[in-house]
């Protein structure tokens, strides 16, 4: 059943793989659920190490935007990596993923990010915004992540000015504009 006000095809509800919560069933959410399964079943992370749907809210130039971080990987009580899903080109997803990793945690910058369209992926070093690997196989598995964690430097949070710049990047990149020109959202959806 199509919701013409939002242009998202909504199939009903589904059960979230990680939390067991009931969530809105859309094409994008089906990809997100597959990514969560992939991270647990193929990459070896426990469900408890994957935090779904952390959010950053921004308001600039009268544009309120909620940026959702699809998965945050937490190892040894540290946010180690974020995973952001978006359909289409990965290159256009790199900069907002880096921005999110830099500001999500108030105590330090998250050192790694993954951008994926559910079929391909890029593994990024946040500090230099550098692509470390391309392909779903290049996402570090739990064992590789624990090895990386031993030598990873967790940079301090950005200065207030730099934080604002990163939040502005998120505000621009994550704003949804539907075909009628207004912002889109799935009404009352937890991942909206």
Rosetta silent file (secondary structure, phi, psi, omega in degrees, C-alpha in Angstrom):
SEQUENCE: XXXXXXXXXXXXXXXXXXXXXXXXXXXXXXXXXXXXXXXXXXXXXXXXXXXXXXXXXXXXXXXXXXXXXXXXXXXXXXXXXXXXXXXXXXXXXXXXXXXXXXXXXXXXXXXXXXXXXXXXXXXXXXXXXXXXXXXXXXXXXXXXXXXXXXXXXXXXXXXXXXXXXXXXXXXXXXXXXXXXXXXXXXXXXXXX
SCORE:     score description
SCORE:     0.000 S_00000001
   1 L     0.000  123.893 -177.803    0.000    0.000    0.000 S_00000001
   2 E   -87.993  137.719  172.710    1.542    3.285   -1.065 S_00000001
   3 E  -102.158  100.612 -173.544    1.416    6.357    1.112 S_00000001
   4 L   -67.034  -20.052  178.090    1.351    9.091   -1.515 S_00000001
   5 L   -70.469  -22.771 -175.594    2.048   11.798    1.040 S_00000001
   6 L  -119.895  -10.179 -175.290    5.507   10.402    1.664 S_00000001
   7 L    61.668   10.305  174.682    6.339    8.425   -1.495 S_00000001
   8 E   -92.834  133.426  175.292    7.488    5.517    0.689 S_00000001
   9 E   -81.761  118.518 -177.219    5.911    2.167   -0.073 S_00000001
  10 E  -109.591  123.909 -177.379    4.693    0.839    3.264 S_00000001
  11 E   -96.146   -8.168 -175.195    3.949   -2.874    3.523 S_00000001
  12 E   130.895 -133.496  177.385    2.766   -2.879    7.132 S_00000001
  13 E  -125.655  163.878  177.085    4.968   -3.686   10.088 S_00000001
  14 E  -144.826  168.302  178.810    7.847   -6.047   10.720 S_00000001
  15 E   -96.908  127.736  178.576    9.883   -7.205   13.696 S_00000001
  16 L   -66.246  129.513 -177.287   13.274   -5.559   14.182 S_00000001
  17 L   -60.164  -39.655 -175.556   16.004   -8.212   14.026 S_00000001
  18 L   -84.164  -39.128 -171.567   18.085   -6.706   16.832 S_00000001
  19 L  -105.599  -21.892 -174.962   15.466   -5.428   19.274 S_00000001
  20 L    81.647    0.340  179.055   12.309   -7.409   18.564 S_00000001
  21 L   -71.218  153.953  173.776   10.380   -4.132   18.317 S_00000001
  22 E   -83.961  126.474 -178.570    7.602   -3.690   15.779 S_00000001
  23 E  -131.390  164.196  179.680    8.723   -1.239   13.073 S_00000001
  24 E   -69.435  133.752 -178.165    7.352    0.053    9.768 S_00000001
  25 E   -93.400  108.390  176.279    8.037   -2.316    6.870 S_00000001
  26 E  -129.681  169.871  176.379    9.481   -0.450    3.867 S_00000001
  27 H   -58.993  -45.520  179.918   11.924   -1.396    1.135 S_00000001
  28 H   -62.924  -40.621 -179.541   14.696    0.570    2.874 S_00000001
  29 H   -66.157  -32.433  176.440   13.926   -1.041    6.230 S_00000001
  30 H   -63.158  -40.370  175.124   14.190   -4.490    4.656 S_00000001
  31 H   -63.965  -43.785 -179.957   17.726   -3.620    3.558 S_00000001
  32 H   -59.550  -40.366  179.187   18.542   -2.318    7.053 S_00000001
  33 H   -66.771  -38.192  176.680   17.351   -5.570    8.590 S_00000001
  34 H   -64.527  -38.208  178.195   19.487   -7.577    6.150 S_00000001
  35 H   -64.384  -43.200  177.710   22.505   -5.467    7.100 S_00000001
  36 H   -60.843  -45.443  177.580   21.870   -6.157   10.803 S_00000001
  37 H   -60.603  -43.704  178.967   21.596   -9.900   10.085 S_00000001
  38 H   -58.055  -45.048 -178.473   24.793   -9.736    8.006 S_00000001
  39 H   -63.964  -34.251  179.770   26.671   -8.032   10.867 S_00000001
  40 H   -83.758  -54.139 -171.024   25.581  -10.753   13.329 S_00000001
  41 H   -77.527  -34.324 -177.480   25.521  -13.882   11.190 S_00000001
  42 H  -102.081  -33.913 -175.735   28.436  -13.215    8.812 S_00000001
  43 L   -99.210   -8.170  170.456   30.604  -10.721   10.692 S_00000001
  44 L    84.049    7.353  176.997   30.247  -12.259   14.157 S_00000001
  45 L   -74.529  149.300  174.301   29.053   -9.274   16.203 S_00000001
  46 L   -83.430  157.261  177.885   26.608   -9.979   18.997 S_00000001
  47 H   -58.791  -34.492 -179.051   23.224   -8.302   18.898 S_00000001
  48 H   -69.257  -21.289  179.292   24.153   -6.447   22.059 S_00000001
  49 H   -85.228   -6.194 -179.125   27.175   -4.889   20.317 S_00000001
  50 E  -112.576  114.181 -179.185   24.981   -3.342   17.614 S_00000001
  51 E  -100.577  116.005 -179.183   22.960   -0.305   18.642 S_00000001
  52 E   -86.235  149.824  166.407   20.235    0.507   16.113 S_00000001
  53 E    55.240   45.183  167.807   18.834    3.897   15.166 S_00000001
  54 E   -71.265  150.657 -172.909   20.820    6.390   17.212 S_00000001
  55 E  -129.039  149.805  170.030   19.806    9.893   16.166 S_00000001
  56 E  -125.682  129.571  179.675   21.231   13.341   15.746 S_00000001
  57 E  -109.930  135.522 -179.492   18.817   16.257   15.410 S_00000001
  58 E  -132.209  150.139  175.202   19.774   19.487   13.674 S_00000001
  59 E  -140.564  108.731  176.934   18.051   22.770   12.996 S_00000001
  60 E  -137.269  136.684  177.653   19.658   25.219   10.585 S_00000001
  61 L    51.857   41.675  178.767   17.939   27.803    8.376 S_00000001
  62 L    65.427   16.650  177.281   14.506   26.625    9.588 S_00000001
  63 E  -108.706  104.860  176.365   15.253   23.072    8.399 S_00000001
  64 E   -88.439  126.247 -177.608   14.802   20.511   11.166 S_00000001
  65 E  -132.863  134.785  171.275   16.430   17.204   10.234 S_00000001
  66 E  -104.711  117.779  176.932   16.748   13.951   12.128 S_00000001
  67 E   -97.052  125.145 -179.107   19.801   11.981   11.031 S_00000001
  68 E  -104.430  129.876  174.253   19.580    8.302   11.871 S_00000001
  69 E   -95.391  110.687 -170.767   22.675    6.201   12.378 S_00000001
  70 E   -58.598  -47.714  177.199   21.456    2.771   11.322 S_00000001
  71 E  -139.974  139.707  171.552   23.933    0.799   13.443 S_00000001
  72 E  -120.737  122.334 -179.705   26.574    1.790   15.953 S_00000001
  73 E   -88.474  121.673 -179.290   29.092   -0.921   16.805 S_00000001
  74 E  -115.295  115.439  179.009   30.063   -0.805   20.470 S_00000001
  75 E  -123.054  131.541  179.938   33.079   -2.890   21.527 S_00000001
  76 L    50.896   45.964  177.087   34.587   -2.871   25.003 S_00000001
  77 L    62.207   26.339  176.628   32.296    0.016   25.988 S_00000001
  78 E  -129.892  136.158  171.266   33.478    2.191   23.084 S_00000001
  79 E   -71.774  112.106 -173.346   31.618    3.269   19.982 S_00000001
  80 E   -96.735  -37.314 -172.336   33.999    1.804   17.419 S_00000001
  81 E  -157.447  144.949  171.390   32.159    2.137   14.108 S_00000001
  82 E  -110.812  154.935  176.356   28.912    3.392   12.633 S_00000001
  83 E  -126.303  123.785  178.167   27.050    1.845    9.713 S_00000001
  84 E  -120.441  129.371  178.350   24.848    4.030    7.528 S_00000001
  85 E   -99.221  144.097  171.216   22.553    2.669    4.860 S_00000001
  86 L  -163.182  136.486  178.976   21.358    4.593    1.824 S_00000001
  87 L   -67.830  154.580  174.422   20.165    3.441   -1.573 S_00000001
  88 L    88.352 -146.850 -173.652   22.206    4.258   -4.632 S_00000001
  89 L   -65.576  135.830  178.227   25.710    5.678   -4.836 S_00000001
  90 L   -79.890  -33.799 -176.650   28.073    5.163   -1.912 S_00000001
  91 H   -56.919  -39.024 -179.598   30.305    8.128   -2.712 S_00000001
  92 H   -72.142  -11.789 -179.679   27.508   10.566   -1.895 S_00000001
  93 H   -93.933  -13.526 -173.645   27.083    8.875    1.501 S_00000001
  94 H   -61.888  -52.996 -172.738   30.701    9.216    2.627 S_00000001
  95 H   -63.681  -44.223  177.241   30.736   12.814    3.895 S_00000001
  96 H   -67.250  -29.685  176.742   27.585   12.642    6.034 S_00000001
  97 H   -66.413  -43.144  176.831   28.758    9.335    7.526 S_00000001
  98 H   -62.569  -43.174  178.688   32.074   10.921    8.500 S_00000001
  99 H   -60.113  -45.705 -179.706   30.234   13.933    9.942 S_00000001
 100 H   -61.722  -43.255 -179.593   27.964   11.680   12.004 S_00000001
 101 H   -65.022  -29.991 -179.865   30.910    9.663   13.345 S_00000001
 102 H   -74.570  -26.167 -173.453   32.665   12.857   14.378 S_00000001
 103 H  -119.413   -8.315 -175.723   29.763   14.231   16.435 S_00000001
 104 L   -60.978  -45.137 -178.895   27.611   11.304   17.571 S_00000001
 105 L   -97.543  128.301 -177.900   29.534   10.668   20.775 S_00000001
 106 L   -72.238  -15.464 -174.713   30.154   13.709   22.992 S_00000001
 107 L   -95.796  -23.955 -178.602   33.357   12.241   24.481 S_00000001
 108 L  -164.999  164.356  174.851   35.310   11.260   21.364 S_00000001
 109 L   -84.289  136.599  177.098   35.055   10.840   17.603 S_00000001
 110 L   -73.280  125.654 -168.386   34.037    7.390   16.446 S_00000001
 111 L   -74.041  -22.488 -175.339   37.064    6.224   14.425 S_00000001
 112 E  -132.496  153.171  177.100   35.390    4.188   11.667 S_00000001
 113 E  -141.950  151.263  173.650   32.314    4.351    9.464 S_00000001
 114 E  -124.417  133.162  168.992   30.680    2.123    6.888 S_00000001
 115 E  -113.571  135.899 -177.728   28.407    3.340    4.125 S_00000001
 116 E  -147.674  148.996  172.232   26.356    0.713    2.348 S_00000001
 117 L  -105.294   12.153  179.696   23.479    0.381   -0.055 S_00000001
 118 L    91.185  -15.408 -179.911   22.900   -3.175    1.142 S_00000001
 119 L  -121.363  -26.505  177.635   24.755   -4.683   -1.789 S_00000001
 120 L  -135.139  166.393 -178.273   28.077   -2.844   -1.715 S_00000001
 121 E  -154.399  158.009  169.200   29.949   -1.011    1.043 S_00000001
 122 E  -127.241  133.643  175.697   32.837    1.305    1.826 S_00000001
 123 E  -100.790  122.401 -172.005   34.829    1.078    5.034 S_00000001
 124 E  -117.432  141.222  166.492   36.068    4.540    6.057 S_00000001
 125 E   -88.627  121.928 -173.115   38.642    5.932    8.474 S_00000001
 126 L   -70.206  -40.244 -176.076   36.876    8.931    9.965 S_00000001
 127 L   -52.486  -48.657  179.935   39.957   10.957   10.915 S_00000001
 128 L  -106.461    8.004 -177.685   41.127   11.510    7.362 S_00000001
 129 L    50.809   45.496 -175.084   37.827   10.628    5.693 S_00000001
 130 E  -105.735  137.412  175.441   39.739    7.930    3.794 S_00000001
 131 E   -77.871  119.590 -179.435   38.240    4.851    2.134 S_00000001
 132 E   -93.473  -23.527 -179.570   40.041    1.829    3.588 S_00000001
 133 E  -167.603  152.395  179.880   38.174   -0.819    1.627 S_00000001
 134 E  -123.826  131.125  179.735   35.366   -1.352   -0.857 S_00000001
 135 L   119.334  150.712 -179.771   32.938   -4.262   -0.746 S_00000001
 136 H   -60.677  -30.221  179.509   30.834   -5.961    1.909 S_00000001
 137 H   -70.210  -16.058 -179.419   33.783   -8.270    2.615 S_00000001
 138 H   -86.716   -8.461  172.475   35.881   -5.235    3.626 S_00000001
 139 L   -68.102  125.582 -177.132   33.642   -4.445    6.599 S_00000001
 140 L   -63.995  136.752  173.667   35.732   -5.703    9.514 S_00000001
 141 L   -78.105  175.927 -174.255   34.368   -8.745   11.269 S_00000001
 142 H   -58.514  -43.012 -179.266   34.286   -8.794   15.060 S_00000001
 143 H   -63.735  -44.731  177.955   37.740  -10.379   15.378 S_00000001
 144 H   -63.895  -39.308  179.788   39.311   -7.852   12.984 S_00000001
 145 H   -64.348  -41.257  178.549   37.540   -5.015   14.793 S_00000001
 146 H   -64.621  -35.745  175.473   38.910   -6.145   18.151 S_00000001
 147 H   -66.262  -45.085  177.638   42.415   -6.192   16.633 S_00000001
 148 H   -60.758  -37.362 -177.877   41.911   -2.703   15.205 S_00000001
 149 H   -59.335  -30.740 -178.771   40.611   -1.541   18.562 S_00000001
 150 H   -63.202  -31.410 -176.165   43.998   -2.288   20.150 S_00000001
 151 H  -115.546   -0.221 -177.757   45.751    0.401   18.081 S_00000001
 152 L   -72.535  135.735  175.351   42.889    2.759   17.266 S_00000001
 153 L   -96.525  126.711  176.622   43.177    6.320   18.487 S_00000001
 154 L   -95.909  100.583 -177.004   39.908    7.834   19.670 S_00000001
 155 L   -65.777  150.480  177.347   40.293   11.500   18.813 S_00000001
 156 L   -63.780  161.066  179.027   38.761   14.101   21.112 S_00000001
 157 L   -61.533  156.031  179.701   35.425   15.562   20.090 S_00000001
 158 L   -66.340  158.523  174.921   35.547   18.406   17.587 S_00000001
 159 L   -61.825  165.958 -179.372   35.672   22.003   18.770 S_00000001
 160 H   -57.581  -41.758 -179.597   32.333   23.793   19.027 S_00000001
 161 H   -66.169  -45.222 -179.785   32.875   25.491   15.668 S_00000001
 162 H   -66.807  -38.155  177.193   33.881   22.256   13.933 S_00000001
 163 H   -59.195  -45.057  179.309   30.970   20.397   15.572 S_00000001
 164 H   -61.502  -41.025  178.299   28.552   22.955   14.148 S_00000001
 165 H   -61.110  -43.230  179.646   30.094   22.524   10.691 S_00000001
 166 H   -65.815  -40.091  178.086   29.678   18.740   10.882 S_00000001
 167 H   -65.970  -36.006  176.149   26.082   19.114   12.064 S_00000001
 168 H   -64.134  -37.906  177.111   25.373   21.483    9.168 S_00000001
 169 H   -61.490  -45.959  177.476   26.692   18.839    6.776 S_00000001
 170 H   -60.777  -42.626 -178.416   24.301   16.298    8.276 S_00000001
 171 H   -58.964  -42.959 -178.581   21.440   18.782    8.068 S_00000001
 172 H   -73.856  -48.968 -175.074   21.987   19.327    4.355 S_00000001
 173 H   -70.155  -33.213 -173.530   22.764   15.768    3.305 S_00000001
 174 L   -95.186   -0.125  177.145   20.077   14.053    5.389 S_00000001
 175 L   -71.517  127.082  178.226   17.179   16.343    4.587 S_00000001
 176 L   -93.190  128.164  174.894   14.579   14.427    2.618 S_00000001
 177 E  -118.477  119.228 -179.854   12.827   16.316   -0.131 S_00000001
 178 L   -85.973  178.798 -174.187    9.973   14.464   -1.745 S_00000001
 179 L   -63.784  -15.966  178.259    8.714   14.929   -5.252 S_00000001
 180 L   -92.940   -2.147  175.260    6.356   17.709   -4.152 S_00000001
 181 L    96.378   -3.842  179.743    9.218   19.774   -2.739 S_00000001
 182 L  -105.233  168.488  178.432    8.511   19.451    0.995 S_00000001
 183 E   -67.612  146.506 -179.760   10.255   17.406    3.678 S_00000001
 184 L  -108.433  149.666  172.167    9.245   13.757    3.883 S_00000001
 185 L  -161.294  147.006  172.758    8.700   11.587    6.916 S_00000001
 186 L   -84.092  117.724 -176.401    6.832    8.409    7.662 S_00000001
 187 L   -56.778  131.679  173.913    4.234    9.511   10.221 S_00000001
 188 L    60.123   18.959  179.936    4.773    8.045   13.706 S_00000001
 189 L   -90.969  134.559  179.938    7.519    5.696   12.515 S_00000001
 190 L   -63.333  -27.416  179.569   10.411    5.032   14.903 S_00000001
 191 L  -103.909   -2.199 -178.350   12.902    5.111   12.035 S_00000001
 192 L   -16.348    0.000    0.000   11.006    7.767   10.023 S_00000001
